[in-house]
Amino acid sequence: MTVKEVLQSLVDDNMVDCERVGTSNYYWAFPSKALNARNHKLEELKKQISEAKQRKASLQKAVEKAKVGRQDTKERSSLLQELQALREERTRLQAELEKYRECDPEVVEEMRKSNVVAKEAVSRWTDNIFAIKSWTKKKFAFDDSRINKAFGIPEDFDYMD
Protein backbone atom coordinates (compact mmCIF):
# COMPACT_ATOMS: atom_id res chain seq x y z
CA MET A 1 0.00 0.00 0.00
CA THR A 2 2.85 2.44 0.70
CA VAL A 3 4.34 1.91 -2.77
CA LYS A 4 0.99 2.87 -4.29
CA GLU A 5 0.82 6.02 -2.13
CA VAL A 6 4.39 7.01 -3.03
CA LEU A 7 3.70 6.47 -6.73
CA GLN A 8 0.50 8.53 -6.50
CA SER A 9 2.33 11.41 -4.80
CA LEU A 10 5.02 11.30 -7.54
CA VAL A 11 2.28 11.37 -10.20
CA ASP A 12 0.65 14.31 -8.43
CA ASP A 13 3.98 16.17 -8.44
CA ASN A 14 4.42 15.44 -12.19
CA MET A 15 7.65 13.59 -11.54
CA VAL A 16 6.29 10.27 -12.81
CA ASP A 17 3.84 9.63 -15.64
CA CYS A 18 1.01 7.11 -15.36
CA GLU A 19 -1.10 5.48 -18.04
CA ARG A 20 -3.80 2.88 -17.74
CA VAL A 21 -3.53 0.15 -20.37
CA GLY A 22 -6.24 -2.45 -20.13
CA THR A 23 -6.46 -3.44 -16.49
CA SER A 24 -2.91 -2.41 -15.60
CA ASN A 25 -1.40 0.91 -14.61
CA TYR A 26 2.00 1.66 -16.09
CA TYR A 27 4.32 4.20 -14.46
CA TRP A 28 7.44 5.67 -16.05
CA ALA A 29 9.79 8.59 -15.74
CA PHE A 30 12.30 9.86 -18.26
CA PRO A 31 15.31 11.84 -17.05
CA SER A 32 14.87 14.27 -19.93
CA LYS A 33 11.36 15.23 -18.73
CA ALA A 34 12.68 16.48 -15.38
CA LEU A 35 15.53 18.29 -17.16
CA ASN A 36 13.09 19.95 -19.57
CA ALA A 37 10.81 21.01 -16.68
CA ARG A 38 13.75 22.57 -14.84
CA ASN A 39 14.95 24.34 -18.00
CA HIS A 40 11.45 25.69 -18.64
CA LYS A 41 11.21 26.96 -15.04
CA LEU A 42 14.67 28.53 -15.35
CA GLU A 43 13.64 30.36 -18.54
CA GLU A 44 10.50 31.69 -16.86
CA LEU A 45 12.50 32.96 -13.89
CA LYS A 46 15.06 34.64 -16.18
CA LYS A 47 12.20 36.30 -18.06
CA GLN A 48 10.73 37.57 -14.78
CA ILE A 49 14.13 38.91 -13.73
CA SER A 50 14.56 40.81 -17.00
CA GLU A 51 11.05 42.27 -16.72
CA ALA A 52 11.75 43.34 -13.12
CA LYS A 53 15.03 44.99 -14.20
CA GLN A 54 13.20 46.88 -16.97
CA ARG A 55 10.51 47.99 -14.53
CA LYS A 56 13.19 49.11 -12.05
CA ALA A 57 14.99 51.10 -14.76
CA SER A 58 11.78 52.81 -15.88
CA LEU A 59 10.91 53.68 -12.28
CA GLN A 60 14.38 55.13 -11.71
CA LYS A 61 13.95 57.25 -14.84
CA ALA A 62 10.58 58.45 -13.55
CA VAL A 63 12.15 59.35 -10.20
CA GLU A 64 14.92 61.31 -11.91
CA LYS A 65 12.38 63.07 -14.11
CA ALA A 66 10.27 63.97 -11.05
CA LYS A 67 13.31 65.37 -9.24
CA VAL A 68 13.98 67.86 -12.06
CA GLY A 69 11.53 70.50 -10.83
CA ARG A 70 11.98 69.82 -7.13
CA GLN A 71 15.36 71.27 -6.27
CA ASP A 72 15.41 72.87 -2.86
CA THR A 73 15.30 76.60 -3.39
CA LYS A 74 14.17 79.46 -1.19
CA GLU A 75 11.13 80.05 -3.39
CA ARG A 76 10.10 76.37 -3.26
CA SER A 77 10.51 76.16 0.52
CA SER A 78 8.49 79.36 1.00
CA LEU A 79 5.76 77.99 -1.27
CA LEU A 80 5.72 74.73 0.67
CA GLN A 81 5.38 76.64 3.94
CA GLU A 82 2.55 78.70 2.47
CA LEU A 83 0.86 75.52 1.24
CA GLN A 84 1.13 73.99 4.72
CA ALA A 85 -0.30 77.14 6.31
CA LEU A 86 -3.21 77.15 3.84
CA ARG A 87 -3.94 73.48 4.57
CA GLU A 88 -3.98 74.16 8.31
CA GLU A 89 -6.32 77.14 7.79
CA ARG A 90 -8.58 75.00 5.62
CA THR A 91 -8.74 72.34 8.34
CA ARG A 92 -9.54 74.99 10.96
CA LEU A 93 -12.27 76.52 8.78
CA GLN A 94 -13.82 73.14 8.11
CA ALA A 95 -13.91 72.43 11.85
CA GLU A 96 -15.59 75.79 12.42
CA LEU A 97 -18.06 75.05 9.62
CA GLU A 98 -18.93 71.75 11.32
CA LYS A 99 -19.86 73.70 14.47
CA TYR A 100 -22.44 75.69 12.50
CA ARG A 101 -23.74 72.72 10.50
CA GLU A 102 -26.99 72.80 12.52
CA CYS A 103 -27.83 76.22 11.06
CA ASP A 104 -27.36 75.05 7.49
CA PRO A 105 -30.63 75.59 5.54
CA GLU A 106 -30.45 72.11 4.04
CA VAL A 107 -30.01 70.52 7.47
CA VAL A 108 -32.87 72.61 8.90
CA GLU A 109 -35.13 71.58 6.01
CA GLU A 110 -34.19 67.94 6.54
CA MET A 111 -35.05 68.27 10.24
CA ARG A 112 -38.44 69.78 9.33
CA LYS A 113 -39.18 66.87 7.00
CA SER A 114 -38.19 64.34 9.65
CA ASN A 115 -40.41 66.18 12.16
CA VAL A 116 -43.40 65.86 9.80
CA VAL A 117 -42.75 62.14 9.43
CA ALA A 118 -42.42 61.77 13.21
CA LYS A 119 -45.71 63.62 13.82
CA GLU A 120 -47.48 61.37 11.31
CA ALA A 121 -46.09 58.32 13.11
CA VAL A 122 -47.23 59.66 16.49
CA SER A 123 -50.73 60.28 15.12
CA ARG A 124 -50.84 56.79 13.63
CA TRP A 125 -49.86 55.16 16.93
CA THR A 126 -52.32 57.33 18.83
CA ASP A 127 -55.06 56.17 16.45
CA ASN A 128 -53.99 52.56 17.07
CA ILE A 129 -54.16 53.02 20.84
CA PHE A 130 -57.62 54.58 20.67
CA ALA A 131 -58.75 51.77 18.36
CA ILE A 132 -57.54 49.15 20.84
CA LYS A 133 -59.23 51.00 23.72
CA SER A 134 -62.48 51.13 21.75
CA TRP A 135 -62.30 47.42 20.92
CA THR A 136 -61.52 46.59 24.54
CA LYS A 137 -64.49 48.65 25.76
CA LYS A 138 -66.87 46.88 23.35
CA LYS A 139 -65.47 43.39 23.91
CA PHE A 140 -65.02 43.41 27.69
CA ALA A 141 -67.21 46.35 28.82
CA PHE A 142 -64.41 48.08 30.73
CA ASP A 143 -64.40 51.80 31.45
CA ASP A 144 -61.62 54.14 30.25
CA SER A 145 -59.88 54.54 33.59
CA ARG A 146 -59.57 50.79 34.09
CA ILE A 147 -58.16 50.29 30.53
CA ASN A 148 -55.70 53.16 31.00
CA LYS A 149 -54.51 51.70 34.30
CA ALA A 150 -54.16 48.17 32.88
CA PHE A 151 -52.11 49.29 29.86
CA GLY A 152 -50.20 52.14 31.55
CA ILE A 153 -51.78 54.84 29.42
CA PRO A 154 -51.64 58.31 31.06
CA GLU A 155 -54.99 59.98 31.83
CA ASP A 156 -54.07 63.06 29.76
CA PHE A 157 -53.21 60.97 26.67
CA ASP A 158 -54.46 62.70 23.49
CA TYR A 159 -53.43 63.66 19.94
CA MET A 160 -50.45 65.99 19.42
CA ASP A 161 -51.13 69.46 18.10
C-alpha positions in Angstrom: 0.0 0.0 0.0 2.9 2.4 0.7 4.3 1.9 -2.8 1.0 2.9 -4.3 0.8 6.0 -2.1 4.4 7.0 -3.0 3.7 6.5 -6.7 0.5 8.5 -6.5 2.3 11.4 -4.8 5.0 11.3 -7.5 2.3 11.4 -10.2 0.7 14.3 -8.4 4.0 16.2 -8.4 4.4 15.4 -12.2 7.7 13.6 -11.5 6.3 10.3 -12.8 3.8 9.6 -15.6 1.0 7.1 -15.4 -1.1 5.5 -18.0 -3.8 2.9 -17.7 -3.5 0.1 -20.4 -6.2 -2.4 -20.1 -6.5 -3.4 -16.5 -2.9 -2.4 -15.6 -1.4 0.9 -14.6 2.0 1.7 -16.1 4.3 4.2 -14.5 7.4 5.7 -16.1 9.8 8.6 -15.7 12.3 9.9 -18.3 15.3 11.8 -17.1 14.9 14.3 -19.9 11.4 15.2 -18.7 12.7 16.5 -15.4 15.5 18.3 -17.2 13.1 19.9 -19.6 10.8 21.0 -16.7 13.8 22.6 -14.8 14.9 24.3 -18.0 11.5 25.7 -18.6 11.2 27.0 -15.0 14.7 28.5 -15.4 13.6 30.4 -18.5 10.5 31.7 -16.9 12.5 33.0 -13.9 15.1 34.6 -16.2 12.2 36.3 -18.1 10.7 37.6 -14.8 14.1 38.9 -13.7 14.6 40.8 -17.0 11.1 42.3 -16.7 11.8 43.3 -13.1 15.0 45.0 -14.2 13.2 46.9 -17.0 10.5 48.0 -14.5 13.2 49.1 -12.0 15.0 51.1 -14.8 11.8 52.8 -15.9 10.9 53.7 -12.3 14.4 55.1 -11.7 13.9 57.3 -14.8 10.6 58.4 -13.5 12.1 59.4 -10.2 14.9 61.3 -11.9 12.4 63.1 -14.1 10.3 64.0 -11.1 13.3 65.4 -9.2 14.0 67.9 -12.1 11.5 70.5 -10.8 12.0 69.8 -7.1 15.4 71.3 -6.3 15.4 72.9 -2.9 15.3 76.6 -3.4 14.2 79.5 -1.2 11.1 80.0 -3.4 10.1 76.4 -3.3 10.5 76.2 0.5 8.5 79.4 1.0 5.8 78.0 -1.3 5.7 74.7 0.7 5.4 76.6 3.9 2.6 78.7 2.5 0.9 75.5 1.2 1.1 74.0 4.7 -0.3 77.1 6.3 -3.2 77.1 3.8 -3.9 73.5 4.6 -4.0 74.2 8.3 -6.3 77.1 7.8 -8.6 75.0 5.6 -8.7 72.3 8.3 -9.5 75.0 11.0 -12.3 76.5 8.8 -13.8 73.1 8.1 -13.9 72.4 11.8 -15.6 75.8 12.4 -18.1 75.0 9.6 -18.9 71.8 11.3 -19.9 73.7 14.5 -22.4 75.7 12.5 -23.7 72.7 10.5 -27.0 72.8 12.5 -27.8 76.2 11.1 -27.4 75.1 7.5 -30.6 75.6 5.5 -30.4 72.1 4.0 -30.0 70.5 7.5 -32.9 72.6 8.9 -35.1 71.6 6.0 -34.2 67.9 6.5 -35.1 68.3 10.2 -38.4 69.8 9.3 -39.2 66.9 7.0 -38.2 64.3 9.6 -40.4 66.2 12.2 -43.4 65.9 9.8 -42.7 62.1 9.4 -42.4 61.8 13.2 -45.7 63.6 13.8 -47.5 61.4 11.3 -46.1 58.3 13.1 -47.2 59.7 16.5 -50.7 60.3 15.1 -50.8 56.8 13.6 -49.9 55.2 16.9 -52.3 57.3 18.8 -55.1 56.2 16.4 -54.0 52.6 17.1 -54.2 53.0 20.8 -57.6 54.6 20.7 -58.8 51.8 18.4 -57.5 49.1 20.8 -59.2 51.0 23.7 -62.5 51.1 21.7 -62.3 47.4 20.9 -61.5 46.6 24.5 -64.5 48.7 25.8 -66.9 46.9 23.3 -65.5 43.4 23.9 -65.0 43.4 27.7 -67.2 46.3 28.8 -64.4 48.1 30.7 -64.4 51.8 31.5 -61.6 54.1 30.2 -59.9 54.5 33.6 -59.6 50.8 34.1 -58.2 50.3 30.5 -55.7 53.2 31.0 -54.5 51.7 34.3 -54.2 48.2 32.9 -52.1 49.3 29.9 -50.2 52.1 31.5 -51.8 54.8 29.4 -51.6 58.3 31.1 -55.0 60.0 31.8 -54.1 63.1 29.8 -53.2 61.0 26.7 -54.5 62.7 23.5 -53.4 63.7 19.9 -50.4 66.0 19.4 -51.1 69.5 18.1 
